[in-house]
Amino acid sequence: MTEIGASTLSVWLFVGLGLVILLLAGDALVKGAVNLSLRVGIPALIVSLTIVAFGTSAPELLVSINAVIMNKPGLALGNVVGSNTANILLVLGLPAILAGLHTSGCDTRKTFVFMLGSSVLFIGLAFFGTFTAISGAVLLAGLVYMLGDAFRDARNHRRAACAVDLDDIEGADPDMPWWQIIVFLALGLVGLPLGADLLVDNASIIASNYGVSDGVIGLTLVALGTSLPELATTVMAALRKQADVALGNVLGSNIFNLLAIIGIASFVGPIPVDPEFLYFDLWVMLGASLLLTPFVFWGRDITWPWGVGLTVAYLGYIITILV
């Protein structure tokens, strides 16, 4: 193997290592934070609405912050836009092919409308040309409103299909000892920045080697990698016939990506918007969101033909931006 070939292989291996560390560290952080919160008496409802949401999005958040710090803002923006597109077309499409998703089992209309509103707000701010601290404050204000509204709804309207139960919270273990909680927290807090550094550094090298922009790498490699936890969770839920609320989980993840990740990262440094995002990628993200209208408002299940369509649409999008 030539020196150049070995160098290229090592870069890809480091990207893979960074992704693995991110996924494992994010999972450890969720388990540690959830059980610490429950141990100190924070209600399960609050844990599910806040700590789990923040923990499962920690890989995307750390990657975006590191990208801005390392003057690779295209990776940060591509990560969010690409993850949201992948969440809808791929994370819902593949499980639907395998087992179908019974998305009619839970009312997600308000969350869907809020996701569309968040998308429109995000696109509107993008047309100013740069996400600044002011843009970030607007996005975070939207997040605070969403969390407050979700908390009020969950507190006042605990329907059987959507009620928050301790057993439904990711990583919850009421018998977990204190030492194990501390180990999980330490692994998460150490592993996340390490994995983010590895991923951003080597993804940038790949972008340079192949002559593509950081934004394209963010939309594809980084976005797909950081969406793996959502994909794995949804696939397992579909196989176990427990995917009634998968749509709601994807909607919530997309809202958090739009409002929290870029909202926080923009305080670290300005995030310029490449014109290609304004002409194409942001509209693909919005169009993918609108594809969910029949499943949200008309009570349709995402059956395997729909899954094939969503997955093919995602593959077509990836081919378009790479060619």
VMD Tcl script that draws the C-alpha trace (Angstrom):
set ca {
  {0.00 0.00 0.00}
  {1.40 3.42 -0.96}
  {2.03 6.11 1.63}
  {-0.85 8.19 0.24}
  {-3.20 5.22 0.29}
  {-2.26 4.38 3.87}
  {-2.76 8.01 4.89}
  {-6.22 8.09 3.28}
  {-7.19 4.84 4.98}
  {-6.07 6.16 8.36}
  {-8.19 9.29 7.89}
  {-11.30 7.19 7.23}
  {-10.47 4.96 10.21}
  {-10.19 8.02 12.45}
  {-13.56 9.28 11.15}
  {-15.08 5.92 12.04}
  {-13.37 5.94 15.43}
  {-14.68 9.45 16.10}
  {-18.23 8.37 15.25}
  {-18.01 5.30 17.49}
  {-16.68 7.37 20.40}
  {-19.43 9.96 19.87}
  {-22.18 7.33 19.86}
  {-20.88 5.49 22.91}
  {-20.15 8.69 24.84}
  {-23.58 10.14 24.00}
  {-25.25 6.96 25.22}
  {-23.19 7.01 28.42}
  {-24.04 10.66 29.06}
  {-27.77 10.00 28.63}
  {-27.69 7.07 31.06}
  {-25.67 8.98 33.62}
  {-27.69 12.19 33.40}
  {-31.07 10.44 33.46}
  {-30.28 8.37 36.53}
  {-28.58 11.24 38.34}
  {-31.67 13.39 37.74}
  {-34.03 10.68 38.95}
  {-31.84 10.04 42.02}
  {-31.97 13.71 43.07}
  {-35.76 13.79 42.66}
  {-36.37 15.41 39.27}
  {-39.68 14.05 37.90}
  {-39.53 11.53 35.07}
  {-41.63 13.88 32.93}
  {-39.06 16.67 33.14}
  {-36.25 14.19 32.46}
  {-37.91 12.95 29.28}
  {-38.62 16.44 27.96}
  {-35.21 17.96 28.63}
  {-32.29 15.80 29.76}
  {-32.89 12.92 27.33}
  {-33.40 15.36 24.45}
  {-30.20 17.23 25.22}
  {-28.24 14.02 25.82}
  {-29.23 12.26 22.61}
  {-28.36 15.39 20.59}
  {-25.01 15.85 22.35}
  {-22.98 14.33 19.45}
  {-24.48 16.76 16.92}
  {-24.03 19.66 19.33}
  {-20.36 18.89 20.08}
  {-19.57 18.34 16.39}
  {-21.15 21.68 15.44}
  {-19.39 23.60 18.22}
  {-16.03 22.04 17.33}
  {-16.58 22.81 13.65}
  {-17.18 26.49 14.43}
  {-14.15 26.67 16.75}
  {-11.96 25.08 14.05}
  {-13.26 27.53 11.43}
  {-15.25 24.86 9.59}
  {-18.77 26.37 9.91}
  {-19.97 24.55 6.80}
  {-19.66 21.27 8.71}
  {-21.85 22.66 11.51}
  {-24.61 23.86 9.21}
  {-24.42 20.77 6.99}
  {-24.63 18.54 10.05}
  {-27.95 20.07 11.14}
  {-29.59 20.35 7.71}
  {-28.35 16.92 6.63}
  {-29.39 15.27 9.90}
  {-32.92 16.68 9.65}
  {-33.27 15.46 6.08}
  {-31.87 12.04 7.00}
  {-34.15 11.78 10.05}
  {-37.25 12.05 7.89}
  {-36.26 10.23 4.70}
  {-33.91 7.55 6.02}
  {-34.62 7.15 9.75}
  {-38.33 6.72 9.00}
  {-37.88 5.11 5.58}
  {-35.71 2.09 6.45}
  {-37.77 0.93 9.47}
  {-40.94 1.30 7.40}
  {-39.47 -1.07 4.81}
  {-38.55 -3.60 7.50}
  {-41.73 -3.65 9.55}
  {-43.91 -0.61 8.88}
  {-44.43 2.27 11.30}
  {-47.84 2.64 12.94}
  {-47.59 6.41 13.15}
  {-51.35 6.84 13.46}
  {-51.19 5.77 17.11}
  {-50.21 9.15 18.56}
  {-51.35 12.71 17.83}
  {-48.30 14.65 16.63}
  {-50.08 17.50 14.83}
  {-48.94 20.26 17.18}
  {-45.33 19.01 17.16}
  {-45.40 18.75 13.36}
  {-46.67 22.32 12.99}
  {-44.01 23.50 15.42}
  {-41.32 21.69 13.42}
  {-42.53 23.37 10.22}
  {-42.52 26.72 12.01}
  {-39.01 26.07 13.29}
  {-37.89 25.15 9.77}
  {-39.36 28.33 8.29}
  {-37.75 30.43 11.05}
  {-34.41 28.70 10.46}
  {-34.60 29.28 6.69}
  {-35.61 32.91 7.20}
  {-32.61 33.55 9.46}
  {-30.34 31.76 6.97}
  {-31.24 34.33 4.30}
  {-29.52 37.01 6.40}
  {-26.33 35.28 5.23}
  {-24.83 34.40 8.62}
  {-26.07 32.87 11.85}
  {-24.89 35.30 14.53}
  {-25.42 35.46 18.29}
  {-28.63 37.39 17.61}
  {-29.86 34.57 15.35}
  {-28.90 32.10 18.05}
  {-30.89 34.02 20.67}
  {-33.98 33.91 18.43}
  {-33.60 30.17 17.88}
  {-33.06 29.45 21.57}
  {-36.10 31.55 22.47}
  {-38.13 29.30 20.18}
  {-36.68 26.25 21.94}
  {-37.62 27.61 25.37}
  {-41.17 28.23 24.15}
  {-41.41 24.72 22.69}
  {-40.15 23.04 25.87}
  {-42.51 25.10 28.03}
  {-45.47 24.27 25.80}
  {-44.56 20.56 25.74}
  {-44.28 20.51 29.52}
  {-47.69 22.16 29.96}
  {-49.32 19.75 27.52}
  {-47.72 16.68 29.08}
  {-48.67 17.81 32.57}
  {-52.27 18.63 31.69}
  {-53.04 16.00 29.06}
  {-51.32 12.70 29.89}
  {-53.03 10.52 27.33}
  {-52.46 6.80 27.61}
  {-50.80 6.57 24.18}
  {-48.30 9.33 24.89}
  {-47.90 9.25 28.65}
  {-44.40 9.43 30.07}
  {-43.53 6.35 32.09}
  {-40.24 5.69 33.85}
  {-39.83 2.49 31.85}
  {-40.09 4.47 28.59}
  {-37.20 6.81 29.38}
  {-33.98 5.87 27.64}
  {-31.35 4.66 30.07}
  {-33.54 4.82 33.20}
  {-32.54 2.32 35.89}
  {-33.83 3.11 39.38}
  {-31.40 0.57 40.88}
  {-28.23 1.96 39.27}
  {-25.55 2.56 41.97}
  {-23.94 5.98 42.41}
  {-20.49 4.82 41.25}
  {-21.95 3.62 37.95}
  {-23.75 6.93 37.42}
  {-20.48 8.80 37.96}
  {-18.63 6.50 35.53}
  {-21.27 7.05 32.83}
  {-21.12 10.83 33.29}
  {-17.31 10.83 33.17}
  {-17.22 8.68 30.02}
  {-19.74 10.95 28.33}
  {-18.05 14.21 29.28}
  {-14.61 12.98 28.23}
  {-15.66 11.00 25.16}
  {-17.89 13.56 23.46}
  {-15.25 16.26 22.87}
  {-12.66 13.60 21.95}
  {-14.97 12.02 19.38}
  {-16.01 15.41 18.02}
  {-12.36 16.45 17.57}
  {-11.52 13.25 15.70}
  {-14.59 13.48 13.47}
  {-14.27 17.16 12.54}
  {-10.49 17.05 11.97}
  {-10.59 14.03 9.69}
  {-13.85 14.89 7.92}
  {-12.21 18.18 6.91}
  {-9.22 16.25 5.53}
  {-11.57 14.05 3.49}
  {-13.31 17.14 2.12}
  {-9.96 18.56 1.07}
  {-8.72 15.30 -0.45}
  {-11.85 14.79 -2.55}
  {-12.25 18.42 -3.55}
  {-15.67 18.90 -1.97}
  {-16.77 21.55 0.48}
  {-17.07 21.17 4.23}
  {-20.79 21.76 3.78}
  {-21.16 18.70 1.54}
  {-19.24 16.52 4.01}
  {-21.48 17.87 6.77}
  {-24.62 17.10 4.76}
  {-23.52 13.52 4.03}
  {-20.84 11.79 6.10}
  {-21.18 13.78 9.34}
  {-24.98 14.08 9.21}
  {-25.48 10.38 8.53}
  {-23.02 9.43 11.25}
  {-24.64 11.57 13.93}
  {-28.10 10.28 12.91}
  {-27.12 6.66 13.58}
  {-28.54 6.62 17.15}
  {-31.97 7.73 15.89}
  {-31.82 5.19 13.05}
  {-30.85 2.31 15.33}
  {-33.54 3.18 17.86}
  {-36.28 3.46 15.24}
  {-35.29 0.23 13.48}
  {-35.39 -1.72 16.76}
  {-38.74 -0.16 17.66}
  {-40.18 -1.14 14.29}
  {-38.94 -4.72 14.59}
  {-40.50 -4.96 18.06}
  {-43.79 -3.49 16.82}
  {-43.38 -0.56 19.21}
  {-43.01 2.27 16.71}
  {-46.26 4.13 17.38}
  {-44.45 7.25 18.58}
  {-41.46 7.07 16.20}
  {-42.81 9.98 14.18}
  {-43.09 12.14 17.26}
  {-39.52 11.29 18.25}
  {-38.17 12.30 14.83}
  {-40.15 15.56 14.88}
  {-38.80 16.41 18.32}
  {-35.23 15.61 17.26}
  {-35.52 17.86 14.21}
  {-36.86 20.74 16.27}
  {-34.00 20.39 18.71}
  {-31.44 20.26 15.89}
  {-32.76 23.47 14.33}
  {-33.26 25.52 17.46}
  {-30.68 24.28 19.96}
  {-27.63 23.15 18.00}
  {-27.22 26.12 15.67}
  {-28.62 28.36 18.40}
  {-25.83 27.39 20.79}
  {-23.09 27.05 18.16}
  {-23.77 30.58 16.86}
  {-22.73 31.95 20.26}
  {-19.34 30.28 19.79}
  {-18.77 32.06 16.49}
  {-20.57 33.27 13.35}
  {-21.82 30.58 10.95}
  {-21.85 31.82 7.35}
  {-24.45 30.26 5.07}
  {-23.14 28.92 1.77}
  {-25.38 30.02 -1.14}
  {-25.91 26.37 -2.09}
  {-27.83 25.88 1.16}
  {-30.14 28.77 0.27}
  {-30.77 27.53 -3.27}
  {-31.17 23.81 -2.61}
  {-30.46 22.04 0.68}
  {-32.71 24.06 2.98}
  {-35.63 23.58 0.59}
  {-34.99 19.83 0.41}
  {-35.13 19.76 4.22}
  {-38.43 21.67 4.20}
  {-39.85 19.55 1.37}
  {-38.96 16.34 3.22}
  {-40.79 17.70 6.27}
  {-43.91 18.43 4.21}
  {-43.91 14.81 2.97}
  {-45.03 13.80 6.46}
  {-48.35 15.67 6.16}
  {-50.45 12.57 5.27}
  {-49.10 10.64 8.26}
  {-49.67 13.49 10.69}
  {-53.02 14.93 9.62}
  {-54.71 12.01 7.83}
  {-53.80 9.22 10.25}
  {-51.87 7.15 7.72}
  {-49.29 4.54 8.72}
  {-45.89 4.61 7.04}
  {-46.09 1.28 5.22}
  {-43.28 -0.35 3.26}
  {-44.11 1.32 -0.13}
  {-43.86 4.71 1.60}
  {-40.64 3.55 3.22}
  {-39.18 2.64 -0.18}
  {-40.17 6.04 -1.53}
  {-38.61 7.93 1.38}
  {-35.38 5.91 1.24}
  {-35.03 6.29 -2.54}
  {-35.62 10.03 -2.16}
  {-32.78 10.22 0.36}
  {-30.41 8.26 -1.88}
  {-31.33 10.53 -4.78}
  {-30.59 13.61 -2.66}
  {-27.17 12.27 -1.62}
  {-26.26 11.41 -5.23}
  {-27.34 14.88 -6.37}
  {-25.13 16.75 -3.93}
  {-22.12 14.47 -4.48}
  {-22.18 14.44 -8.28}
}
mol new
graphics top color blue
foreach p $ca { graphics top sphere $p radius 0.5 }
foreach p [lrange $ca 0 end-1] q [lrange $ca 1 end] { graphics top cylinder $p $q radius 0.2 }
display resetview
